[in-house]
Amino acid sequence: MPVSTGIFKPEAIEFIKNKFNSDHNVLDIGAGCGTYSQLLKDHLPRMDAIEIFEPYVEAYNLKEQYNNLYIKYIYEIFYFNWININNMQ
């Protein structure tokens, strides 16, 4: 599902705008169709993304929407932290 729910989206956008500025690097995990890139590109010009479903990359032009796009499972990028969290249980 490439589109996130619209419930609380205005509140989420306002929260992000209040907490982050153009000096921050932001990682959109599960970019889908790039909704947050589209909504925040003027406020947050340095956005990277992780998307696992490769067909979305071309279908939604994700490489053009983000500075860096990673087509991977999140644990492939943050593997060390994933192991540590799971070992804490």
N, C-alpha and C positions, 0 to 999 in steps of 0.2 A: 504494500500500500504506500504509494509515494507521497500522499498528502496527509498532513497531521490534522487533527480535529480543530475546528474553529473555536471551540469552547476555551475561554480564558486567553485566547491569542492576543487580544489588545492589552490585557493585563501583563502577559508575558513579555510582549514587546516593550511596554513602558518600563517594566522591571529591568530588562536588559539595558535599555537606554540610560537608566538611572545609575546602573552599576558599572557599566563599561563605556569607554570612549575610544577615540581613534588611535590612542597609544597602545591599546590592548590587541593581542593576537587572540582570536577566537576560533575554537574548533567545533564545528557542527557535526555531531555524531548521528549518523543515519540521515544523511542529507535529503534523501527522497527526491523530490522535484526541485529542491533548492528554495523552498519557501522562505526560510530565515535569511538566506542570502539576498533574496529579492526585497524583503521587508526592511533589512538593516544595512544594505550596502552603502548608503549615504552616511550612516552613523559609524559603521564599523568596516572600514575598507580592507582590513587585513583578516580575512576569514579563510580558514582551511576547512576541509570536510573529509569525513570517512563515510563511504557508502559501500555496502556489501554486494548489492545487486547490480551487476555490471550493465545490464540493459538500460538502467536509468541514466547512466553516464551520457550516452548518446541521445536518448529520447528527450532528456531535459537539459541537454547542453551544460552539464555540470562543470566540465573543465573550464568553461568560459565564466562561470559564476564565482569560482573560488580561486584563491591564489595557488593552493596546492590541494589536490584531490587524491585520497588514498582509497583504493578499491581492495579492502581487506576486512577481515574480522577484527574487531577492536582488540581482542586479546593477542593478535599477531603484532600489534603496535605496542600495547602496554602489557606484554606478557609477564614481566617481572612482578609488577604490582598485582596482576591477576593471581599468580601463584601465591603471593604473600597473603592476599585476602582469603583465598580458599584454605590455606593452611592455618588460619586463625580460628576456624570453626571448631 
